[in-house]
Amino acid sequence: MLNKKEQRLRRARQTRVRIALQRVARLTVFRSNQHIYASVISDDGAKVVASVSTAEKALRAQLGNGGNTAAASAVGRLIAEKARAAGIERVAFDRAGFAYHGRVKALAEAAREAGLQF
């Protein structure tokens, strides 16, 4: 019997296999109770092109609480800006096995509004 984390990682592996076939950069998300992290990884999976998290000093001072949907939206906007500055317009959204709900959904919608296509 798999525990909760193992089940999430199993779902994440299945998604990453499908994303690898698309040959497009991927926007990956990790959430903990206190923070949310987002990074754009190159299409070959070898390099992190951009990353943002609520654990960064600048965002922590600005937001206060990094574990809510407002913080996730701020991270989504920032990761989209950094990715577009690096020349990436299209990404595949890798939710890392997390449900598309709450903070993960807020981050994705904010990234879309800021110009990332997925």
C-alpha positions as CSV (number, residue, x, y, z in Angstrom):
1,M,0.0,0.0,0.0
2,L,1.4,3.4,-1.0
3,N,1.4,6.3,1.4
4,K,0.1,9.7,0.4
5,K,3.5,11.1,-0.8
6,E,4.2,7.9,-2.9
7,Q,0.8,8.1,-4.6
8,R,1.5,11.8,-5.5
9,L,4.9,11.0,-6.9
10,R,3.5,8.1,-8.9
11,R,1.0,10.5,-10.5
12,A,3.7,13.0,-11.1
13,R,5.9,10.4,-13.0
14,Q,3.0,9.5,-15.3
15,T,2.5,13.2,-16.1
16,R,6.2,13.8,-16.7
17,V,6.4,11.0,-19.2
18,R,3.6,12.6,-21.3
19,I,5.2,16.0,-21.0
20,A,8.6,14.7,-22.2
21,L,7.0,13.5,-25.4
22,Q,5.7,17.0,-26.1
23,R,9.2,18.5,-26.3
24,V,8.2,21.7,-24.7
25,A,9.5,23.5,-21.5
26,R,7.6,22.5,-18.4
27,L,6.3,24.7,-15.6
28,T,6.6,22.6,-12.4
29,V,5.0,23.3,-9.1
30,F,5.7,22.1,-5.6
31,R,3.7,23.1,-2.6
32,S,4.3,22.7,1.1
33,N,2.2,23.9,4.0
34,Q,4.2,27.1,4.3
35,H,5.4,27.8,0.8
36,I,4.9,27.3,-2.9
37,Y,7.6,26.8,-5.5
38,A,7.5,27.1,-9.3
39,S,10.2,26.5,-11.9
40,V,10.4,26.4,-15.6
41,I,12.6,23.5,-16.9
42,S,14.0,23.4,-20.4
43,D,12.4,21.1,-23.0
44,D,15.3,18.5,-22.6
45,G,14.8,18.5,-18.9
46,A,18.5,19.4,-18.3
47,K,18.3,23.0,-17.1
48,V,16.1,25.2,-14.8
49,V,15.4,28.3,-16.9
50,A,13.6,30.3,-14.2
51,S,12.4,29.7,-10.6
52,V,10.4,31.6,-8.0
53,S,9.2,30.7,-4.6
54,T,7.5,32.3,-1.5
55,A,10.6,31.3,0.4
56,E,12.7,34.0,-1.3
57,K,13.4,36.9,0.9
58,A,11.9,39.6,-1.4
59,L,8.5,37.7,-1.7
60,R,8.5,36.7,2.0
61,A,8.7,40.3,3.0
62,Q,6.0,41.4,0.6
63,L,3.5,38.6,1.2
64,G,3.9,37.5,4.8
65,N,2.1,34.2,4.5
66,G,3.4,32.0,1.7
67,G,0.9,29.3,2.1
68,N,-2.3,30.9,0.6
69,T,-3.8,31.5,-2.8
70,A,-2.7,35.1,-2.9
71,A,0.9,34.1,-2.5
72,A,0.4,31.4,-5.2
73,S,-0.9,34.0,-7.6
74,A,2.0,36.3,-7.0
75,V,4.4,33.4,-7.7
76,G,2.5,32.6,-10.9
77,R,2.8,36.1,-12.2
78,L,6.5,36.3,-11.4
79,I,7.3,32.9,-13.0
80,A,5.5,33.9,-16.1
81,E,7.5,37.2,-16.3
82,K,10.8,35.4,-15.8
83,A,10.0,32.7,-18.4
84,R,9.0,35.3,-21.0
85,A,12.2,37.2,-20.3
86,A,14.1,34.0,-21.0
87,G,12.3,33.7,-24.3
88,I,9.8,31.0,-23.3
89,E,6.2,31.5,-24.3
90,R,4.7,28.0,-24.3
91,V,5.0,25.5,-21.4
92,A,3.4,22.3,-20.3
93,F,2.0,22.5,-16.7
94,D,3.4,19.9,-14.4
95,R,1.4,20.0,-11.2
96,A,3.7,17.2,-9.7
97,G,0.8,15.0,-8.8
98,F,-1.0,17.7,-6.8
99,A,-4.7,18.3,-7.5
100,Y,-5.6,21.2,-9.8
101,H,-7.3,23.0,-7.0
102,G,-6.6,25.8,-4.6
103,R,-3.0,27.1,-4.6
104,V,-2.0,25.1,-7.6
105,K,-4.9,26.4,-9.6
106,A,-4.3,30.0,-8.5
107,L,-0.6,29.8,-9.6
108,A,-1.6,28.4,-13.0
109,E,-4.3,31.0,-13.7
110,A,-2.0,33.8,-12.7
111,A,0.7,32.5,-15.0
112,R,-1.8,32.3,-17.9
113,E,-2.9,35.8,-17.3
114,A,0.7,37.0,-17.3
115,G,1.2,35.6,-20.7
116,L,2.4,32.0,-20.5
117,Q,0.5,29.6,-22.8
118,F,-0.4,26.1,-21.6
